[in-house]
Amino acid sequence: MSDVAGCPHDFHSAEYVAAWAAKVDNPIRRSVFHHILAHLHLELPTDDAAHVVELACGPGLLAEFLLGNHLGMTYEGLDFSEPMLAMAEQRLAPFGDRVSLRVVDLRDAWTDSVERVPQAVISTQALHDVGGPGEHAAIYRAAGALLAPGGLLLNADFVDRPGAGRRRIGLARHLEMMAAAGLRGTKATLDLGPYVCVVGFAPPG
């Protein structure tokens, strides 16, 4: 996000996005994909009621993996980068009307663009580029209000650990913000050093 203070990426540039996407897929990232899929299989219904919204979906790598392995799932991907969404649209075309993609800035009222109430809101290796604690807290609040009763919020991202970089937020702070957003059962379910997965659940209906 080149228009976020301190962010090193130019995700509005098609050339930059193509180069970024070519090197971002790696074994660690794929192991996180499997971890997210396990959560969705555990928490989501297996029929057509399973609907997932991904925040900052990028070129659709996670979406392709999830849609191919959770056959009852429908999906909405949100990103502010048109080049990213163009890549995602091409990658996810085989899934037809199970997929909807939109240009959305997560610092705005992004929930207004969501078509269906989701059973899960997810993100991976992305929200650290949206902003700091203020932006994260707002996203967590909005996601908590959007989710279906008992729905899952999952964010897999970098956190503040030694050498992780000055833009990171500590794990405890993530969990505090999720709890403050009204989410229950907040915890870290994957810890790979500077990379963790945090989850929380909307209150049951």
N, C-alpha and C positions, 0 to 999 in steps of 0.2 A: 504494500500500500504506500505508494510514493507520496501521497498527500497526508499521511499521518506523521506527525513530528517524530523524528528519530528513526523512522522505518527505512531500512536500506533497500527495499525492493521497489521496482517500477512495474507493478502488475497491470498498468494500463498499456504497456508496450507489448505488442504481439511478439516481437523478436525476443524480448526479455523473458516473457512467459514461456515460449517454446523451449528456450535454453534451461529455464528453471525446472520445467516439467520433465525434461529429459534426464535430469540427475536426481530428482527428489525421491523417486521410487527406489527403495532399498529393503534389505531383509528385516531391519528393525521396524521400519514402517509397516511392512507386511505382517509382522508378528502382532503389532497393535491392531491391525485390521481383524485378525483372527480373534483377538480379545474382545473387540467391539461386537463382532458377530456372535460370540458366545453370550454376551449380555442380551443382545436382541432376541436370540433364540430362547433365552430364559425368561425374559420380561414381556415380549410382545406376543400377541395372538398369532397363530399360524395361518389364519384365514385372511380374507381380503380386508379385515378391519385393521391390519397392521400398517400404520402410516408413519413415515419417518421424515423429519426435516433436518437437513444438514446445513450448518452455518459455515460460510466461507468454504464452499465445496470444491473450489479450485477446478482442476481439469477432470474431475469425476473418477479418480482412481478408487477411492473408498466406495463410492456409489456403485461402480461396476462390480466390485467384489461382493458387496452386500446383496445387491439385486440378483446376482447370479447364484447366491447361496441361501437366500431367504425368499422362496418363490411366491409367498403370499404378500410380500411387502410392496407398498407403493411409496413414492419418494418425491420430495421437493428439495431442490438444491438452490441455495441463495449465495450469491457472491457479488462483489462490487466491480469485478474485473470482467469486462466484455470478452477479452481474449481468452480468459480462463473458461468462461461459459461456452464459448465457441468450441473449444476443445472438448468440454464435457458433453455438449450436444452431440458431437460426432461420435464420441466414445459410447454414449448411452443410447444411441438411436435404436439398437436391437431390442431394447426393452419397451419401445413404443409408448403407449399412453400410461404406463406405470410411472413415468417420469415427467416432472415439470421443473423447469429451470427459469430463474428470474434474476435480473440485475437489482441488487438491493445493497444499500450501505447499512451495516449493522449498527452504526452510530445514530441512525434515524429510527423511525417507528417501523421496524422491520416486520413485526407481527401482522401489520395491516395487509401485507402482501401474501400471507400464507393462506392457501386455499382450503385446507382441511385441518381439523384439530388433530395433532399428532399424538401417537403413543410414545414417541421418542424424539428428542431434539439432541443432535450429536454434532461434534466438531473434532477435528484432529489436526494438530500441528498448524494452527491458524490464528486463534484468537489473540495470541501474543502480539500479532501485527495490527490488531484493531485498536489497541490503546492500553492504558494502565488500569489500576483498580476501579476507577470510576466507570470506565466503559464496560469492564467485566461485570461489575455489580449490576449495571443496568441491563446487560444481556441476560444475566441469570434471573433477574426479576421478571423480565419479559417472557423468558422461556417458561418459568414456573407458572406464570399466569396463563400461558398458552396451552400447556400440556393437558391431555385428558387426565381424569382422576387416576392416580396411581402411576402416571406416566414417568418415563425415565429421561433425565438430563445427564448427558455424558460428554465430558470434555477431556480429550487426551492431548496434552500439550507440554511444552517446556515450563519448568518452574525454577524458582530462585534457589540454586545450589552453588557451591563454590565453583567459579569458572563458567557459570551458565550465561552470564551477560547481564547488563544492568537493566534491561527492559523486563526481566522476569518477575513474577509474583510468587511468593512463597506458598507452599502447599497448604499450610495452616490457614493462610489468608483466603485461598480459594474456597476451602471448606466453610470458613466463617461466612463468606459472601453468599454461598449457596444456601446455608442455613438461614441467613437473614432474608433471603428471597422466599422463604416459606417452604423450602424443600426439606424432605425428611430422609433419614438414613444416609446422610452425606459421609462419604468415605473415599479413600484412595484404593482402587482395586488393582492397580498395576504400578510398579515402581521400578523404573529403569535408570535410576540416578537422576539426571536432569530432566527426564521425561517421565511423566506420570499420567494416570487416568483417574479422574475424579468423577463420582456419580452422586446423584441425589434423586429423590422421587417426589412427585406431586402428591399432596394428601389424597387419600382415597375418597371417592364420592360418598 
